[in-house]
């Protein structure tokens, strides 16, 4: 699904590099959490996967024909603009040039928001707003779903619901998931693989290996 070979990137085109010598190969159907300290290159890697940036050297490829993207939640997004959930999703449907209006109802059903299509975006809770962003990303029926810190600014109950949705998409629909995570408990509990970035260099491991090597968190999400 995704393959990076000797990948280097800097915004200046020269050293120092944000990503340096990254090699990564992810298969279809994986659920990969990308973790690391601030400035380690997580968001840069995501932008390269989405083809929003080009490598300085090396290469990165994806075989996914359709990619969905869920950005970080913003409290300012739609806060004062009088647009309903359905209107927002319908505008995105037009952008994707999708003729079937049923994709709106189907995407809302997948995230458990069928009863909120007429609600104003500005009246939604943080968790509900994030679910709408996931619904929007699902409208194009993606093979690859990329998320940037999906639980940021969301209450604990909504976090559990959001990760349940993501995991269901991975397990039941076979959707490949790449999620930038600051939530290490969620990364360990839900991922099939973890990609740990440290000062531009990456290390792929299982959740069990990551929990043992880098944290005091067990596979059940509890501190040991």
ABEGO torsion letter per residue (X at the ends): XBBBBGBBBBAAGBOBBABBGBBBBBBBGBBBBBBEBBGAGAAAAAAAAAGABBBABEBBBBABABBBBBBBBBAABGAABBBBAAAAAAAAAAAAGBABAAAAAAAAAAAGAAAAAABBAAABBAAAAAAAAAAAAAAAGBABBBBBGAABGBBAAAAAAAAAAAAAAAAAAGBBBBBBBABAAAAAAABABBBBBBGGBBBBBBAAAAAAAABABBAAGBBX
